[in-house]
Amino acid sequence: MKASLQFPQILRSDILSDLPSDLREDILDQCAIRVFRRGQFILRQGERSEGLYFVAHGLVQISQTSPDGEVTVIHHAGPGETMGEVEAIADRPCVADCMATVDATVLLYPTPLLFSAVGNKVFLRNIMRVNHTRLERDNASKHMVTFSTVEQRLCTCLLQLAGRDGEITRNQSYIADAVGCSRQSVNKELSRLKERGLLVTEKRVIRLIDMPGLRALAQGVADADAPAEPSANAPDAPTPEAETAEANQ
């Protein structure tokens, strides 16, 4: 079966935006379909990319390892997102590892075909837009690590890990590593988010039920429904008795 028929959702990928339908289908149908089991690497940091990779199914963790061996999780790519195209076009080694966090299917559009396709101005524009989005995300991530709370980082991580159905199957230890805190802190923050009605926790599954609310917290926007705490320097509100006495003076 052709890839465009097997994975029609990828036709709506950002990198294929505004292209004629027959060209989008042709690009996907020329892809090689590859399946990776959980924990397998799709791309390795320091190695060459064979072309443009579409995530067709599953979830892919993108991480970078420092010279001293510390691993930083950069992003989790889901269906429709792409990897490896910049390194393939630039003929440079991959700057990060891309690992399947669950069983994943990817579509590989080989480098020679990719070079032919970038002659299309719309396709080239889309590649630049995708990478502009990555730059925005990376800048926001750096700001978050520097200035954000554990709650903000956790909400951002949950939104990235959630599938289209809002479900997350990664365990709390994995989430703690991605957020950069202890498992106990993750458990405490998840309980708070559950109490506020933003998510529910089930056996081995976290289900997000209020994504707009989680996005607001991730951005540092206070919950409008939460009562504001009085300032320590604010004067006490007058009692009804005091108001009556003042009116009789």
C-alpha positions as CSV (number, residue, x, y, z in Angstrom):
1,M,0.0,0.0,0.0
2,K,1.3,3.5,-0.8
3,A,2.5,5.5,2.1
4,S,0.1,8.4,1.3
5,L,-2.8,5.9,1.7
6,Q,-1.4,4.2,4.7
7,F,-0.5,7.4,6.5
8,P,-2.9,10.1,5.2
9,Q,-2.5,12.2,8.3
10,I,1.1,13.0,7.2
11,L,-0.3,14.8,4.1
12,R,-1.2,17.6,6.6
13,S,2.4,17.9,7.9
14,D,3.6,21.5,8.2
15,I,6.5,20.8,5.8
16,L,4.1,19.8,3.1
17,S,1.8,22.8,3.7
18,D,0.3,24.6,0.6
19,L,1.9,22.0,-1.8
20,P,-0.4,20.6,-4.6
21,S,-2.0,17.4,-3.4
22,D,-0.4,15.3,-6.1
23,L,3.1,16.5,-5.1
24,R,2.4,15.8,-1.4
25,E,1.3,12.3,-2.3
26,D,4.3,11.8,-4.6
27,I,6.7,12.8,-1.8
28,L,5.2,10.3,0.7
29,D,4.9,7.5,-1.9
30,Q,8.7,7.8,-2.6
31,C,9.5,7.4,1.1
32,A,10.9,4.2,2.6
33,I,8.8,3.0,5.5
34,R,10.9,2.1,8.6
35,V,9.7,0.7,11.9
36,F,11.6,1.2,15.1
37,R,11.0,-0.5,18.4
38,R,10.9,1.4,21.7
39,G,14.5,2.4,22.7
40,Q,15.9,2.1,19.1
41,F,17.7,5.1,17.6
42,I,16.5,6.6,14.4
43,L,19.3,9.1,14.1
44,R,22.5,9.3,16.2
45,Q,24.3,12.5,17.3
46,G,27.5,12.9,15.3
47,E,26.4,10.6,12.5
48,R,25.0,11.5,9.0
49,S,21.3,11.7,8.1
50,E,20.0,9.8,5.1
51,G,17.4,12.4,4.3
52,L,14.1,13.8,5.6
53,Y,12.3,11.6,8.2
54,F,8.6,12.0,8.8
55,V,7.2,10.6,12.1
56,A,4.2,8.6,10.9
57,H,3.3,6.9,14.1
58,G,4.6,6.9,17.7
59,L,6.8,9.3,19.6
60,V,10.4,10.2,19.1
61,Q,12.6,11.7,21.8
62,I,15.2,14.2,20.6
63,S,18.1,14.7,23.0
64,Q,21.6,15.9,23.1
65,T,24.6,14.5,25.0
66,S,27.3,16.8,26.3
67,P,31.0,15.8,26.2
68,D,30.8,14.8,29.8
69,G,27.9,12.5,29.1
70,E,24.9,14.6,30.4
71,V,21.8,14.1,28.4
72,T,19.4,16.9,27.7
73,V,15.9,16.2,26.3
74,I,15.2,18.8,23.7
75,H,11.8,17.8,22.3
76,H,9.4,14.9,21.7
77,A,8.4,14.7,18.0
78,G,5.0,13.2,17.2
79,P,3.2,12.3,14.0
80,G,3.6,14.8,11.2
81,E,6.9,16.2,12.6
82,T,10.2,15.8,10.8
83,M,13.8,15.2,11.5
84,G,17.1,15.1,9.8
85,E,16.4,17.3,6.8
86,V,18.7,20.2,7.8
87,E,21.7,17.8,8.3
88,A,20.9,16.1,5.0
89,I,20.8,19.3,3.0
90,A,23.8,20.8,4.8
91,D,25.8,17.5,4.7
92,R,26.6,17.9,8.4
93,P,26.4,15.3,11.2
94,C,23.3,15.2,13.3
95,V,23.3,17.5,16.3
96,A,21.1,15.2,18.4
97,D,19.9,11.7,19.0
98,C,16.5,10.7,17.9
99,M,15.1,7.7,19.7
100,A,11.7,6.0,19.6
101,T,10.2,6.3,23.1
102,V,7.4,3.9,21.9
103,D,7.2,1.7,18.9
104,A,7.4,4.2,16.0
105,T,7.0,4.2,12.2
106,V,8.9,6.8,10.2
107,L,9.0,7.6,6.5
108,L,12.4,8.3,5.0
109,Y,12.6,10.7,2.0
110,P,16.2,10.1,0.7
111,T,18.6,13.0,0.4
112,P,18.8,12.9,-3.5
113,L,15.0,13.2,-3.7
114,L,15.1,15.9,-1.0
115,F,17.6,18.0,-3.1
116,S,15.3,17.8,-6.1
117,A,12.2,18.8,-4.0
118,V,13.8,21.9,-2.5
119,G,13.8,23.4,-6.0
120,N,10.1,24.0,-5.3
121,K,10.0,27.4,-3.6
122,V,7.0,26.5,-1.4
123,F,8.7,23.4,-0.1
124,L,11.8,25.3,0.6
125,R,9.8,27.9,2.4
126,N,8.2,25.2,4.5
127,I,11.5,23.8,5.5
128,M,12.6,27.3,6.7
129,R,9.3,27.7,8.6
130,V,9.7,24.4,10.3
131,N,13.2,25.3,11.4
132,H,12.0,28.8,12.5
133,T,9.5,27.1,14.8
134,R,12.3,24.9,16.2
135,L,14.4,28.0,17.0
136,E,11.4,29.6,18.7
137,R,10.8,26.4,20.7
138,D,14.5,26.1,21.7
139,N,14.6,29.8,22.7
140,A,11.5,29.3,24.8
141,S,13.0,26.2,26.4
142,K,16.2,28.0,27.4
143,H,14.2,30.8,29.0
144,M,12.1,28.2,30.8
145,V,15.0,26.3,32.2
146,T,16.5,29.6,33.5
147,F,13.4,31.3,34.8
148,S,10.4,28.9,35.1
149,T,9.1,26.9,38.0
150,V,8.8,23.1,38.2
151,E,5.1,23.5,37.5
152,Q,5.7,25.4,34.3
153,R,8.3,22.9,33.1
154,L,6.0,20.0,33.9
155,C,3.0,21.5,32.1
156,T,5.2,22.1,29.0
157,C,6.5,18.5,29.1
158,L,3.1,17.0,29.5
159,L,1.8,19.0,26.5
160,Q,4.7,17.8,24.4
161,L,4.3,14.1,25.4
162,A,0.5,14.0,25.0
163,G,-0.9,12.3,21.9
164,R,-3.8,13.6,20.0
165,D,-6.1,11.9,22.5
166,G,-4.4,13.7,25.4
167,E,-2.9,10.5,26.8
168,I,0.6,10.1,28.2
169,T,2.0,6.6,28.8
170,R,5.5,7.6,30.0
171,N,6.2,6.9,33.6
172,Q,7.0,9.5,36.3
173,S,10.7,8.7,36.3
174,Y,11.0,9.5,32.6
175,I,9.0,12.7,33.1
176,A,11.2,13.8,36.0
177,D,14.3,13.4,33.8
178,A,12.7,15.4,31.0
179,V,11.6,18.2,33.4
180,G,14.9,18.2,35.4
181,C,13.6,17.5,38.9
182,S,13.0,14.6,41.3
183,R,10.3,11.9,40.8
184,Q,8.8,13.1,44.1
185,S,8.4,16.6,42.8
186,V,6.7,15.3,39.7
187,N,4.3,13.2,41.8
188,K,3.5,16.3,44.0
189,E,2.9,18.6,41.1
190,L,0.7,16.0,39.3
191,S,-1.5,15.7,42.4
192,R,-1.9,19.5,42.4
193,L,-2.9,19.5,38.7
194,K,-5.3,16.7,39.3
195,E,-7.0,18.6,42.2
196,R,-7.4,21.6,39.8
197,G,-9.2,19.4,37.3
198,L,-6.5,19.7,34.6
199,L,-5.7,16.0,34.3
200,V,-6.5,12.6,35.6
201,T,-4.2,9.8,36.5
202,E,-5.0,6.2,35.7
203,K,-3.0,3.0,35.8
204,R,0.2,3.8,33.8
205,V,-1.6,6.6,32.0
206,I,-1.9,10.4,32.5
207,R,-4.9,11.9,30.7
208,L,-4.9,15.6,30.0
209,I,-8.5,17.0,30.2
210,D,-7.8,20.8,30.1
211,M,-5.1,21.5,27.6
212,P,-5.8,25.3,27.5
213,G,-5.5,25.4,31.3
214,L,-2.2,23.6,31.1
215,R,-0.9,25.9,28.4
216,A,-1.8,28.9,30.6
217,L,0.2,27.5,33.5
218,A,3.1,26.6,31.2
219,Q,3.2,30.2,30.1
220,G,3.1,31.4,33.7
221,V,-0.5,32.7,33.5
222,A,-2.2,32.6,36.9
223,D,-5.3,30.5,37.2
224,A,-8.2,33.0,36.9
225,D,-10.4,30.8,39.1
226,A,-7.8,30.6,41.9
227,P,-8.5,33.1,44.8
228,A,-5.8,35.8,44.9
229,E,-3.7,35.7,48.1
230,P,-3.8,39.1,50.0
231,S,-0.6,41.0,50.1
232,A,1.2,40.9,53.5
233,N,1.2,44.7,53.5
234,A,-2.4,45.2,52.6
235,P,-4.6,46.7,55.3
236,D,-7.3,44.5,56.9
237,A,-10.7,44.8,55.4
238,P,-13.1,46.7,57.7
239,T,-15.6,44.7,59.7
240,P,-19.4,45.4,59.3
241,E,-19.3,46.8,62.9
242,A,-16.6,49.2,62.0
243,E,-18.4,50.3,58.8
244,T,-21.6,51.0,60.9
245,A,-19.7,53.0,63.5
246,E,-18.0,55.1,60.8
247,A,-21.3,55.8,59.1
248,N,-22.8,57.1,62.5
249,Q,-20.0,59.5,63.1
